[in-house]
Amino acid sequence: MANPFVKGWKYLMALFGAKIDEHADPKVQIQQAVEEAQRQHQALVQQAAAVIGNQRQLEMKLSRQMTEVEQLQGNARQALAVADQARGRGDETEAGRYEQTAQMLATQLVSAEQALEDLKTLHDQALGAAAQARKAVENNSMILQQKLAERTKLLSQLEQAKMQESVARSLESMSSLTAPANTPSLDEVRDRIERRYA
C-alpha cells in the first residue's frame, strides 16, 4: 500500500509544477528550451569527439603494429639468410643459433600479425562509429538550427500577442470612456435642431 504522505507530496509537487507552468514567462521557457537543446548538442559533440579520438588512436596503434610486423619479418628473413650463409661455410653451430633466432622471431611475428588483425577489426569498427558520430552531430546541428529558428518565430509571436493584448486593453479603456450623462450626444442635438425647424 502506498504511503499517503508520499502520495500527498507527489500531488503537491505536481500541483506546484502546474501552477509554475501556468504563470511562467513564455520568453524564459523558450530560452530554457533552447539552452537545453544547446547543452544536449554540446554533449553530443563531446561524445563524437571521443569516438573520433578513439579512431585516431587506433590508427596510430595500427601503424605502429604494421611497422613492428615488417621489422619482425625483415629480422626473421635476415636470420635465415645468415643461417644459410653459416651452413654454406660449414658452421652448423652458428647456423643452428640463427635458426633458433629465426624461430623465435617467427613466433613473435605470428602474435604480432594476430594483434595486427585484431587492430584492423577494431579500426574498421571505429571507422563506422566515427562516421555515425559525425552524422549524428550533423543531424543534431540541423535540429538545433531549426529550434533556434523556431525560437525566433515564437518570440515574434509572443511580441505580437503582447501587442494585441495591449491594443485590446486600450480599446476596452476607450470604450469605457463615455461622455458624462449631462452632456448631450450629437444625435440628440441634431434631433432638437430638426424639431425646431419643423
C-alpha positions in Angstrom: 0.0 0.0 0.0 1.4 3.4 -1.0 2.4 5.8 1.8 -0.2 8.6 2.0 2.5 11.1 2.8 4.4 10.2 -0.4 1.2 10.4 -2.4 0.4 13.8 -0.9 3.9 15.1 -1.5 3.8 14.0 -5.2 0.4 15.6 -5.6 1.6 18.9 -4.1 4.7 18.9 -6.3 2.6 18.2 -9.4 0.2 21.0 -8.4 3.0 23.4 -7.7 4.7 22.5 -11.0 1.4 23.1 -12.8 1.0 26.5 -11.2 4.5 27.5 -12.1 4.0 26.4 -15.7 0.7 28.4 -15.7 2.3 31.6 -14.6 5.7 31.1 -16.2 7.0 33.7 -18.6 7.0 32.2 -22.1 10.1 34.1 -23.0 12.0 32.4 -20.2 10.6 29.0 -21.1 11.6 29.5 -24.7 15.1 30.4 -23.6 15.3 27.4 -21.2 14.3 25.0 -24.1 16.9 26.5 -26.4 19.6 26.3 -23.7 18.7 22.6 -23.1 18.9 21.9 -26.8 22.3 23.6 -27.0 23.5 21.7 -23.9 22.5 18.4 -25.5 24.2 19.3 -28.7 27.4 20.2 -26.9 27.3 16.8 -25.0 26.8 15.0 -28.4 29.7 16.9 -29.9 31.9 15.9 -27.0 30.9 12.2 -27.3 31.5 12.3 -31.1 35.0 13.9 -30.4 35.8 11.0 -28.0 34.7 8.4 -30.7 36.7 10.1 -33.4 39.7 10.4 -31.0 39.5 6.7 -30.3 39.5 6.0 -34.1 42.7 8.2 -34.5 44.4 6.4 -31.6 43.6 3.0 -33.2 45.1 4.3 -36.5 48.3 5.2 -34.7 48.4 1.8 -33.0 47.7 0.1 -36.3 50.6 2.0 -37.9 53.0 1.0 -35.1 51.8 -2.6 -35.3 52.4 -2.7 -39.1 55.9 -1.3 -38.6 56.6 -4.0 -35.9 55.3 -6.8 -38.2 57.5 -5.5 -41.0 60.6 -5.3 -38.7 60.0 -8.9 -37.4 59.6 -10.2 -41.0 62.8 -8.5 -42.0 64.7 -9.7 -39.0 63.4 -13.3 -39.5 64.5 -13.2 -43.2 67.9 -11.9 -42.2 68.4 -14.5 -39.5 67.5 -17.3 -42.0 69.9 -15.7 -44.6 72.7 -15.6 -42.1 71.9 -19.2 -41.0 72.2 -20.3 -44.7 75.5 -18.4 -45.1 76.8 -20.1 -41.9 75.7 -23.5 -43.2 77.3 -22.8 -46.5 80.6 -22.2 -44.7 80.1 -25.4 -42.8 79.4 -23.8 -39.4 76.4 -25.8 -38.1 76.6 -24.3 -34.6 76.2 -20.7 -35.8 73.6 -21.8 -38.4 71.6 -23.5 -35.5 71.8 -20.4 -33.4 70.5 -18.2 -36.2 67.7 -20.7 -37.0 66.6 -20.6 -33.3 66.6 -16.8 -33.5 64.5 -17.0 -36.7 62.1 -19.4 -35.0 61.8 -17.1 -32.0 61.2 -14.1 -34.4 58.6 -16.3 -36.3 56.7 -16.9 -33.0 56.8 -13.2 -32.3 55.7 -12.5 -35.8 52.6 -14.8 -35.5 51.5 -13.0 -32.4 52.2 -9.6 -33.9 50.2 -10.5 -37.0 47.3 -11.6 -34.9 47.5 -8.4 -32.9 47.5 -6.5 -36.3 44.4 -8.3 -37.5 42.7 -7.6 -34.2 43.6 -3.9 -34.5 42.3 -3.9 -38.1 39.0 -5.2 -36.9 38.8 -2.6 -34.1 39.8 0.1 -36.5 37.1 -0.9 -39.0 34.6 -0.8 -36.2 35.9 2.6 -35.0 35.6 4.0 -38.6 32.0 3.0 -38.6 31.4 4.5 -35.2 33.2 7.7 -36.2 31.1 8.0 -39.3 27.9 7.5 -37.3 29.1 10.1 -34.7 29.8 12.7 -37.4 26.3 12.0 -38.9 24.6 12.3 -35.5 26.4 15.6 -34.9 25.4 16.9 -38.3 21.7 15.8 -37.8 21.6 17.3 -34.3 23.2 20.5 -35.6 20.3 20.8 -38.1 17.8 20.2 -35.4 19.4 22.8 -33.2 19.3 25.3 -36.1 15.6 24.6 -36.5 15.0 25.1 -32.8 16.8 28.4 -33.0 14.7 29.5 -35.9 11.6 28.3 -34.0 12.7 30.4 -31.0 12.9 33.5 -33.2 9.4 32.7 -34.5 7.9 32.1 -31.1 9.5 35.3 -29.7 8.0 37.2 -32.6 4.6 35.6 -31.9 4.9 36.4 -28.2 5.6 40.0 -29.0 2.6 40.1 -31.4 0.4 38.6 -28.7 1.6 41.2 -26.2 0.8 44.0 -28.6 -2.6 42.6 -29.3 -3.3 42.4 -25.6 -2.2 46.0 -25.2 -4.4 47.1 -28.1 -7.3 45.2 -26.7 -6.8 46.9 -23.3 -6.6 50.3 -24.9 -9.8 49.7 -26.9 -11.5 48.5 -23.8 -10.5 51.5 -21.8 -11.5 53.8 -24.7 -15.0 52.2 -24.9 -15.4 52.7 -21.2 -14.8 56.4 -21.7 -18.2 57.8 -22.5 -19.4 61.3 -22.3 -20.9 62.4 -19.0 -24.6 61.9 -18.6 -25.4 65.6 -18.5 -23.7 66.2 -21.9 -26.0 65.6 -24.9 -24.8 63.5 -27.8 -24.6 64.9 -31.3 -27.6 62.8 -32.3 -29.7 64.3 -29.5 -28.6 67.9 -30.6 -29.4 67.1 -34.2 -32.9 65.9 -33.2 -33.5 69.1 -31.3 -32.5 71.3 -34.2 -34.7 69.3 -36.6 -37.6 69.7 -34.2 -37.1 73.4 -34.1 -37.3 73.6 -37.9 -40.4 71.5 -38.0 
